[in-house]
Amino acid sequence: MAPAPISTSNVASVLAPTPTADQAARFLLQLQFSASDAEIATVQTQGFSLFLANQFNAAAGTTGWDWQMAQGFNTSAFITDVTPTDFMMWQQLIASSDGLRKRMALALSEFFVVSSSGVSTPSCSFAMAQYWDVLVAGAFGNFRQLLEEVTLNPAMGQYLNTQGNQKGNAVTGRAPDENFAREVMQLFTIGLYQLNLDGTNTLLGGLPIETYTQTDVTQLAQVFTGWGLDPVGNVAVTNPLSVRSRMVLNAALHETAAVTFLGVTIPANTSGAVALGMALDALFNHPNVAPFFCKQLIQRFITSNPSAAYVARVAIVFNNNGSGIRGDLKAVLVAILLDAEARSDVQLVALTWGKLREPMLRYVQWARTFGATSPTGKWNIEDMSSAGYRLGQSPLRSVSVFNFFRPGYVPPNTALALQGLTAPEFQLMNESSVAGYANSMMSDIVNGHNSSTGGLAAPAYVAELALASTPVNLVNRLNLLLCAGQLSVTSQNLIQTAISTIDASTIAGQKNRVYSAILLVMVSPDYLIQK
C-alpha cells in the first residue's frame, strides 16, 4: 500500500500541486545526492509530500560492515588499515538506492563527528563501518537514542577517549579524561551559548550567556568512566565483533561519586548505566538542543543563513512532532525540506540564500547523475582530502571533531563578512582547493577514477552524447540535472559558445563536447552555489 502524504502542518502552507521540472530537480538535489529524469517525473506526478513519504519507506541498502566483510577486508593485512573505510563510504554514497537515508546519515556524520583519520585501533576500518551504520540506522529515528548510540560506539570511544577512561586516583593524580564530556556539550547537544528557540543568542547585558562552565565539564567527565570494548570476540580483524557492539561498563573503573552539572545532580553510587542515561537525558532535554541542532541540519540541506523564523519552525517540531514526541528526526527532516522557505522560488533570486556545495557532494552527484559504476564492485576510491590534487574533502575524513568547517564560519574580508553572514563550506575554499577540485573533476569526468584497479569507470554519457551536436540542448539537460535550472542565461551562453568550438563531426569530438560541458557547468558559480 502506498504511504499517505506526509502532513504539512507547520511547514509550507502552499506546495506546488504539480511541480515544474526545475522545482522537482531542486527538491531532489536538496534531499538526496542527485536527480534523474525518472525521479524528476515521479516528483512531478506525486508531489513533494508523497514523494518524500515514499523515500522514508525505501529499504535500507547493504550496511557498510557487511560490504567490507564481503570484500574480504577481515584479514590480517588490513588489521590497522583504515583505507577500506574510504572505499566503503564511496560505495555507500554513490551506489546506494536509499539516497535520503544516506544523505541524512552523511549530514549527521558532520554533526556527530568521528574521523577515520583519528581512529587507528586494530579493526579500525570495521569500527568506522559500524559507526557509519549507526548513523544510517538512526537517520530517521530519535535524537536521544542516536545520542546514546554515538556515545557508546567504539569508534567514538577511541576518537574522544571514553574507551578505557577511568575514574580518578588521588594517589597517582589521574583524573577522568574530559574530552568527550566537553564535546558532547559543545558540539553534539547544547553549544557554547544559550539560545532562543529561533537560534539567536540569549543576551544578558547585551552579551551572550555561556551554557556550561569548566566545572560542568569536570563533573560530567566522571559519568563517562569505566566504559570499554565488549569482550565478546576480539579486536583482530578476523573477529572484529568487539568494535561492532556498544561499549560495556567495567563497574570497578567507573566513578561513583555524586555528579552535578548544568543544574542536574546524579546521586552517589548510581550505577554507571543509569548515570549515563541521566546525563544524556539532561543534555537531550536542554532547551538549546532543538535550535542548535536544527539550524545546523538546515545548513547541511538547504541554506547557510536560514531565517530565525525558519529555525524556530523546525525547532518547534524537534520539541514536539505533533504527537508529543521530542527529538523525532524524521519529523525534523520533513519540516526542513517542506518549509515554505525551502520550497519558495523567491529564494532563487535572494543573494543571501543558498549554500556552497561541499566537494564530496559534487563528486557523488556527478557519479550518480551519469551512472558511474565500479566494474569490479571494489569501489577503490581513496581518501580524496588533498586540496591540491583531489577534492579537498572526503567522507568521514574531517581533520578534527569540529568537522570540515565550523557552522558559524565567515570568510574574512568578504562581502559576506560585511553583512554578518555565515558560509561554513567556504572554510574549505582556497587557491589550492579551487584548482585541485577543477583538475580532479577534469580527469575523472573523462577517465573515471582508478578504473584499472576496481575504482570508478568513466560513465558512458549516452543521453548526453545524443545531444552533443546541439549545444543548447546539451546545456539545457545539464542545467536541469546538475543545477535544477539555476544556470544563468549568461553562463548558459558562455558554455554553449565554448563547446561549440569543439568539432563534433567525430565520436571523439562529441565526447569532448560532453566532457567540457559537464566540467564547465560543475565549476561555474551558478552550480557551486546551491539554492
N, C-alpha and C positions, 0 to 999 in steps of 0.2 A: 504494500500500500504506500502511495506517495505521501511524504510528510506534509503536514499543513504549513502554510506560510508562517514564518516567524512573526510574532506580534511586533508592531512598530510603535507601541506606546513609548513615550519619552524619547523617540528618535525622530526621523524625518516625518513631518506631518503630511507631506505630499511626495510620493515616489512616482517617477515616470511610469505610467501604466504600460507603455511599450517603449523601452529604452532604445535610443538610436544605437547604431553600431559603435560610434565613438564612446557613448555613455557606457555601453556594455563592456567595452575593452578597458575603459578607465576603472570600472568597478573590479574587473578581473585582475588588473595589474596592481590594485591595492590589496586585494585579499589573498592573492597567491603569487606565483612566480612568473606566469606568462599568460598569454591569451591566444587561443587558436580560433580559426574560423568557426569550427563546430561549437566551441564554448561561447563565442560571441552570439551565435544564432540561438543557443539554448537560453542565455540570459535574456535575449530579446523576447523569446517565447514565454519563459517562465516568470520574468520579472526578477528584481533583486532579491526580494524576501524568500520566495520559494527556491530560487537557485541556492541561496545561502543555506537554507534548511537542508537541502539535499547534500551539500558539501559536508555539513556536520555529521551526516549519516553515512558518509563514504567509509568503506572498510579501510582499516589501517594497513599499510604495506608491511613488508618484511622488516623486522627490527634490525637495528644496527648490530646488535650482538649476534643474531642468527646469521646475518650476512657475513660477518667476519669469520664465524665458525665455518660457514660453507666455503669460504675462500681458503681455508686451511691456515689461518693465522695463529691457531693454537698449537704452535710448535716452539721448541726451544730457540729457534732462530729469531723469534720475534718477542722474546720474553721482556725486553726493556725497550722495544721499538714502538714508538707511538705513531709512526708513519701510516700504518693501516687505518688509523682514525681519519686521516685525510681522505684516503680512498673511499672509506665508508661514508663520510659526510657528503662528498660529491655525488656518490651513488644515491644517497637518500634524497638530496635536493633536486637532482636532475632527473632521476628515473622513477620517483615515487608517483603513485596515482592519487594519493591524498594530499593535494597541494596545500589546502587551507591548514590542515593539521601540521604539516611540516613547516609552513610559513610561520605559524604561531609558535611552534617549538623553537624555531630559529630566533624569533623575537625574544622569547623567554631566555634563550641562551645568552642574550646580550643584557639581560637584567640580572639573572642568577648566574653570574659568570664563573665558569671553570675553564681554564685554558689548557689545552693539551701540551702547550709549551712549558707548563709548570707542573706537570704530573709525570713522574719518572719511576714510579713504583713498578716492580715486576707485574706483568699483566696490565701495563698502563693502557694499551690500546683497548682492552676489554673493559677496563674501568671507565674510560671515556665513552665507549659504546653504550655501557649501561647508563651513564649519566644522560646521554642524549636520549636514550629510550625512556628514561624517567620523564624528561620534558615532553616528549611526544605523547606518552600515555596520559600525562596530566594537562595537556594543552587545552582541553575543553572541560576540565574538572573544576575543583575548588582551590582557591589560592592557599587556604590554610593547610590542606592536605599536601599540596605541592611544596609548600614551605617546609613541612616536616620531611618529605621525601628527599628534598635537596639537602637539608641539614644532616641527615643520616646517611647520605650517599658516600661511598668510599672515595670517589674521585674528589668530591668537595672536602671530605675529611682530610685528604692529603694536601689539597691545594691551600686550604685555610687552617690547617693544623689542629683540627679536632681529633683526627685519628691519632690515638696514642696520647692525647692530652691528659695530664694527671693533676690531681688535687695538690695544693700547696704543701710544702715541707719547710717548717720553720728552721730546722736544723741545717739543711743544705741550702736554704734560701730559694728553693724552687717555688715559683708561682704559676698558676694556671695561664696557659697561653691565651692572649686576648684577641687574637686576630679575627676569629670568626665572630666573637661577641661584638666587636666593633663593626665589622662589615655587614652583619645581619641587620643591624640598625641603620647604619649609614647608607647602605646600598640596596638592601633587599626588602626593607619594610617602611621605615619612617623618615629617612633622610636627615639632613643636618638641622633644618629649621622647621618650626611649627607652621603648618599650612592651613589656609582656609579651604573650604570644600572645592573651590574653583582653582586650586593650585597656587594661588598667590600667597606670599608670606604673611603670616600674622605678625603685626608690629606692636612694639611696646616702646613708646617714646620715639617713634619713627624708625626703630631698629628691629631687625628680625630676632626671634627668640629661639635659642638653641633647644633642640629636642632632648638631648641627653648630655650627661657630663662624664668625665673620666671615671668618676665613682660608679656610675651606672655600668660602664664597660667592665670595670674590675669585678663588680658584683656579678654581672651576667656571665662573665667568663667561667665562674665556678660551676654553672649549670652544664657547661659543655666539657666536663671532665669525665674520664672513665670510659669513653667510647672508643671502640676499635673494631678491627675486621672480624667478621663472623668466622669462627674456627672451622666451619664446615668447608671441606675442600682445602685448598691452599693457594698461595699466590703464584704458583708455577703456571705458565701459560697453558700447559696441557690439562690443568684442572683449576680454572680461574673462578670457581664459584664464590670464593670469599669476596671478590670485588663485584659480584652480582647481587649479593644480599645487602640489606641495610646493615649499618654498623650495629654492634651489640654492646651492651653495658657490662663492664667489669666493676662491680659494686665496690670492690676494695680500692679502686683508683678514683672513685667519684667523691667529690666534696659534699659533705652532708650538713655543713653549717647553714644557718639561715641566710637567705639572699634577698636583698631589697634593691629593686631597680625600677625606674620610671613610676615610682609610687606603688609598686606591687611587691608584696612580700611572699616568698616561698619559705615556709617554716623549716626549721632544722629537722634533720632526719627524714625529710621527704625522699622517697625513692627516686633514683635517677630518671627513670622513665616518666614518672609523674611530674617531677620538677621540669623536665624538658617540655612536657605538654603544657604546663602552666606558663612557662616562659614564652613559648610560641603563641599561646592563646593571648597573652598580654600584648605581644607585638601585633598580632593579627587584628586585634580589636582597637588598636590605637587609631584615632581619627585621621592621622596623617596618611595611613596606608592607601586609602582609596585615591585621593588626588595625586599622591606621589607615584604610585604605580600606573594609574590610568593615563596620566599625562605622558609618561614615557612610552606607553603602548601606543598612544595616538601618534607620537613622534615616529615610531617604527613603521606604522602602517600608513599614515595619512599626511601629516604636516609637522614641520619643526616648531611652528608657532601657533598652536590651536588657541582659539579664544578662551577666555576664562569661563564663558558660559558653556562652551563645548566640554571642557574638562569637568565642570560641575555636573552636567547632564550624565556623563559617563560615570563619574564618581558616585552619583546617586544610585545608579544601577549596581555598582560594586557593593554598596552598603546594603542594598535590598533589591533582589532581582525581580520583585513583584510578588514573590511568594514567601517573603520573609527570610530568604537565604542570603547571607553575606559571602562575598568572595567568589561568586559564580563566574568563572572565566568565560564560559560560552556566552552568557548574557552580556558581559562586558564587551566582548568582541562584536556581538550584534549591535550594541549601542554605538560602538566606534564606527563600524562600516556603514550603518544605515542612518547615521546622524545627518541632519539637514546640511551641515557644513561640509561633510564628506561627499555628499551626493550633489550638491548645488553646482551648476555650471558657472555660476557667478565667480566662483573661486578661480576659474581658469585665467581670468584677467587680473586677479589680485596679485600685486607684486610681492606681497609678503606671505603668500600662501605656497605650500608645497614643501618638498624636501629634496636634497641631493640623493640620488640613488646610490646605495652602497655598491662598491665594486663587485663584491661577490654576488649580489643580487643581479647586477647587469650580466654577469657571466652566466649565471643559471638561466636567466631569461633568454639569452641568446641560444644556449644549448637546447632548452625546451621548445622554444619557438620554432626552431628549424629542424628539430628531431635528431639532434646529435646523439649517438649511441656509443657504447663501448663494445666492440665486436666480440671480445672475449669475456665480457662481463666483469673484468677486473677493476675497471674504473681507476686506472693508475694515473691519477691526477694528484700531484704532490701539494705540499704547502705552497700557497700562492701569495704569501705575505710580502714578498720582496717588492718594494716600491719602485725600484729602478728597473726591474726586469719582468715583473709579473703584475698582478692586480693591485697589490698594496693591501690586500685583505684576504683572509681565508677563514672558513667557518671553524669555530671552536679554537681559534688561534690568537685570541686577544693577547696583547703584550702585558696586561695586568688585570686585576679584578675590577678595575674601573672601566672595562670594556674598551672597544676600539676608539671610542670617543666619549666625551662627557655630555650628558643631556643638556647642560647649560652652556656649552661652548659657544663663544662668539669670536669669529675671525677678526683679529686685530687690524686696525687701520683700514676698515672697510665701511661701505655704506650701511651694512648690516649692524656694525658696531655703533654707528652714529644713531641708528634707530632703536638700539637696545634689543635687537632680535637675535635669537639663538640660531645656530646652524650646525648641529652636532657633527654630521658627516664630513663637514669641511675640515675637521681636525685631521682627516686622512689626506687632505689635498696639499700638495706642494709641487715644485717644479719636477721633481723626480717621479712622483706618483702619477702625474698627468701624462708624462711621456711614457712611463712604464706601462700604464694601462693601455694607451693607444697602440704601442708596439706589440704588446702581448695579444691584444684583440686582433690586430692586423695579421699576425701569424696564425692564430688559432682559427679565425674565420676561414682561412684558406686551407690550412693543413691539419686542423684538429689539434689535439694535444697528446703527445706521447702515443700516437696511434700505433706505432710499430711494437710497443710493449704493453698493449692492452689498455691504453688510456681512452681517449675520446677520438673517434673517427670524424673527419670533416663531414658536415651534413651534405646531402645531395642537392638541396635547394631546388627541388623540382618545380614547385609553384612559382618561385622567383625567376628561374631560368625561362619559364614560359612567357614571362613579361619583359625579359631583358631588351627586346627590340623596341619597346615603348617605355622610355624612361619615366614618363609621367605616371603610367600605371604601376610601374615597379615601385616608385617612391610612394605612391598612394597606399600601396599594400604595406610597405614597411612603416609608414606613418601610422596606420591603424594598429598593426600588431605590436609594434615596439613603443609607440608614443601615444596611443589612444587618440590619434588625430590632433595632437598638440604641436606638431611641427609648424612653425610659422610659414607664411607664404614665401617670405624671403629665403628661409632655409630650404624649403622645397625647391625653389627656383635655382638656388646655388648648387644643390646636389644634382638636380636634373641636368643642369648645364655641364657640370663636371663629368658625370658619367657618359654624357652624350659624346664627349671627345674620345671615348674608347670605341674602337672598331668592333662592332657586334656581328660582323659577317661570318665569324667562325665560332665554334663552340668555346674555344679558349677565350675569345673576346667577350662572349656572353657571360662566361663565368667571371671574368674580371669586372664586368659591369656590376654584377650582383655582389661580388666581394666588396667592391669600392662603395657601392650604395649602402650596404649594411654598416660598414665601418664609418662612413661619413655621418650616417644617422646616429650611431652609437657614441660618437664623440661630439655631437652637436649640443649646445647649451639647452636646446628645446627638449632633447631626450634626457640629458643628465639631470635636469630638474623635473621631478615627477609631480604633477599636480592632479 
